[in-house]
Amino acid sequence: MPVLRSWLGLAVLGCLLAVGLPARALDLQGHRGARGLAPENTLRGFEVALQHGVSTLELDIAITRDGVLVIHHDLELNPAIARDEQGRWLETSSATIHTMSWAELQRYDVGRLKPGSNYAKPYPDQVGADGVRIPRLSELFELVQKGGHDRVRLAIETKISPIRPDATRPPEEFAALLMDEIRRAGMLGRVQILSFDWRSLQAVQRLAPEVPTVYLSAQQRWLDNIQADVRKASPWTAGIAYHDHGSVPAMIKAAGGRIWSVFHGDLDAGKLKAAKALGLQVLAWTRSMTP
């Protein structure tokens, strides 16, 4: 069925994504919680998103040196949202989260946007706070369960990059730790796993074939994980080359995927029709103007 698109307002939710649901049904996703109103990827942000009635919480996962799964968008701490123990804004990105322990990570405050930064400009209504820490994934599961949000699902993006292999755990290990955490919380039936790095999706499909995997794609100057103009496979696509299949939907079908999450600027009626013919669900996502 066609992709449905709607906007409730950037100040309320980071994004709203329309999915292949029944006619007129809309999956209301809180992007990084409620990024427009509260600090991104924090427990406060997720609480605000739940208060606004989202059906899905979207979030990002990194793993610390000592194996703690944490909710954070970047491989490092972003100087536009991170302050040190003295309350000073970081001047540059931190070391990778992969090299930091959970205790080290908790020294940083991520409760505010740096005033005047390009990162802050799209979110003038975000209400910051002091003393906000990067949460564990297990804390979010507990928040959802204790709050009685029985129908809320979680869209979990693995933050892993094939062009920075030393910055994260390997895909198989990353996926195994993530699925163990999800199983431990009894959330297996309520999650979907997203990634631009299709290697981690392949690992999830082997470990838990019942869990939906969402194949992210972008063919833009700021990110191109498909690399259609190269004969060999992109490092992002788990050995599946565009040259061999002729379209992104065909690549995803070959990978055993069922859901294509595509940057809206890369989608047109013909590609949507082709994806539907292959039995794929299609999600369209947009990008804020932050760097």
Stockholm file with secondary structure:
# STOCKHOLM 1.0

chainA/1-291         MPVLRSWLGLAVLGCLLAVGLPARALDLQGHRGARGLAPENTLRGFEVALQHGVSTLELDIAITRDGVLVIHHDLELNPAIARDEQGRWLETSSATIHTMSWAELQRYDVGRLKPGSNYAKPYPDQVGADGVRIPRLSELFELVQKGGHDRVRLAIETKISPIRPDATRPPEEFAALLMDEIRRAGMLGRVQILSFDWRSLQAVQRLAPEVPTVYLSAQQRWLDNIQADVRKASPWTAGIAYHDHGSVPAMIKAAGGRIWSVFHGDLDAGKLKAAKALGLQVLAWTRSMTP
#=GR chainA/1-291 SS CCCCCCCSCTTTCSCCBCCSCSTTCCBCEEETTTTTTSCTTSHHHHHHHHHTTCSEEEEEEEECTTSCEEECSSSBCCTTTCBCTTSCBCSSCCSBGGGSCHHHHTTSBCSSCCTTCTTTTTCTTCCCCSSCCCCBHHHHHHHHHHTTCTTCEEEEEECCCTTCGGGSCCHHHHHHHHHHHHHHTTCGGGEEEEESSHHHHHHHHHHCTTSCEEEEECBSSSCBSSCTTCSSCCTTTTTCCHHHHSSHHHHHHHTTCCEEEEEGGGCCHHHHHHHHHTTCEEEEECCCSCC
#=GC SS_cons         CCCCCCCSCTTTCSCCBCCSCSTTCCBCEEETTTTTTSCTTSHHHHHHHHHTTCSEEEEEEEECTTSCEEECSSSBCCTTTCBCTTSCBCSSCCSBGGGSCHHHHTTSBCSSCCTTCTTTTTCTTCCCCSSCCCCBHHHHHHHHHHTTCTTCEEEEEECCCTTCGGGSCCHHHHHHHHHHHHHHTTCGGGEEEEESSHHHHHHHHHHCTTSCEEEEECBSSSCBSSCTTCSSCCTTTTTCCHHHHSSHHHHHHHTTCCEEEEEGGGCCHHHHHHHHHTTCEEEEECCCSCC
//
